[in-house]
């Protein structure tokens, strides 16, 4: 995992995490707009997120709202 690289392509709004310099032999759609890239042995070598800004915004908002709701129920 020492070869990990994170790249963001602003024009396309794509976030790409590469955890290996190996060639991609296949891919699996994990969920809409998220693809796992695999080497010839079926091992994970990268992840691509399309519409990354929306994905990150929504993930952060959901996580923050969940934590705030947990805090508010503890205070009440």
C-alpha positions as MATLAB code, in Angstrom:
seq = 'XXXXXXXXXXXXXXXXXXXXXXXXXXXXXXXXXXXXXXXXXXXXXXXXXXXXXXXXXXXXXXXXXXXXXXXXXXXX';
ca = [
       0.000    0.000    0.000;
       2.991    2.316   -0.154;
       2.050    3.218   -3.742;
      -1.299    4.782   -2.781;
      -2.292    7.905   -4.716;
      -5.397   10.042   -4.531;
      -6.322   12.066   -7.616;
      -9.226   14.387   -8.250;
     -10.262   15.347  -11.755;
     -12.254   18.527  -11.247;
     -13.691   18.893  -14.747;
     -15.127   15.351  -14.660;
     -15.780   15.411  -10.864;
     -14.052   12.043  -10.445;
     -12.074   10.982   -7.382;
      -9.643    8.129   -7.941;
      -7.784    6.215   -5.251;
      -5.022    4.007   -6.567;
      -3.503    1.568   -4.066;
      -1.277   -0.243   -6.557;
       0.553    0.459   -9.815;
      -0.686   -2.865  -11.220;
      -2.713   -2.920  -14.428;
      -6.477   -3.045  -14.147;
      -7.914   -6.307  -15.458;
     -11.493   -5.786  -14.397;
     -13.868   -3.770  -12.282;
     -16.948   -4.203  -10.124;
     -19.603   -1.578   -9.519;
     -19.966   -1.410   -5.738;
     -22.835    1.062   -5.862;
     -24.005    3.689   -8.325;
     -21.008    5.864   -9.271;
     -18.511    3.803   -7.238;
     -16.326    1.255   -8.974;
     -13.698   -1.087   -7.526;
     -10.803   -1.712   -9.896;
      -9.232   -5.180   -9.788;
      -5.957   -6.732  -10.932;
      -5.734  -10.033  -12.824;
      -6.002  -11.945   -9.512;
      -9.230  -10.171   -8.566;
      -7.521   -8.086   -5.878;
      -8.486   -4.480   -5.243;
      -6.061   -2.005   -6.806;
      -8.189    1.143   -6.924;
     -11.514    2.856   -6.379;
     -13.186    5.397   -8.633;
     -15.986    7.693   -7.491;
     -17.984    9.531  -10.157;
     -19.820   12.701   -9.049;
     -17.369   12.741   -6.164;
     -18.282   16.172   -4.799;
     -21.927   15.147   -4.305;
     -20.918   11.789   -2.843;
     -18.549   13.353   -0.304;
     -20.970   16.150    0.599;
     -23.840   13.713    1.151;
     -21.665   11.254    3.118;
     -20.359   13.988    5.402;
     -23.828   15.455    5.946;
     -25.332   12.048    6.763;
     -22.530   11.245    9.194;
     -22.741   14.652   10.864;
     -26.525   14.526   11.159;
     -26.373   11.046   12.686;
     -23.841   12.178   15.284;
     -25.838   15.305   16.086;
     -29.004   13.233   16.523;
     -27.161   10.888   18.882;
     -25.878   13.852   20.879;
     -29.305   15.495   21.076;
     -30.937   12.302   22.385;
     -28.259   12.015   25.070;
     -28.790   15.638   26.177;
     -32.596   15.427   26.229;
];
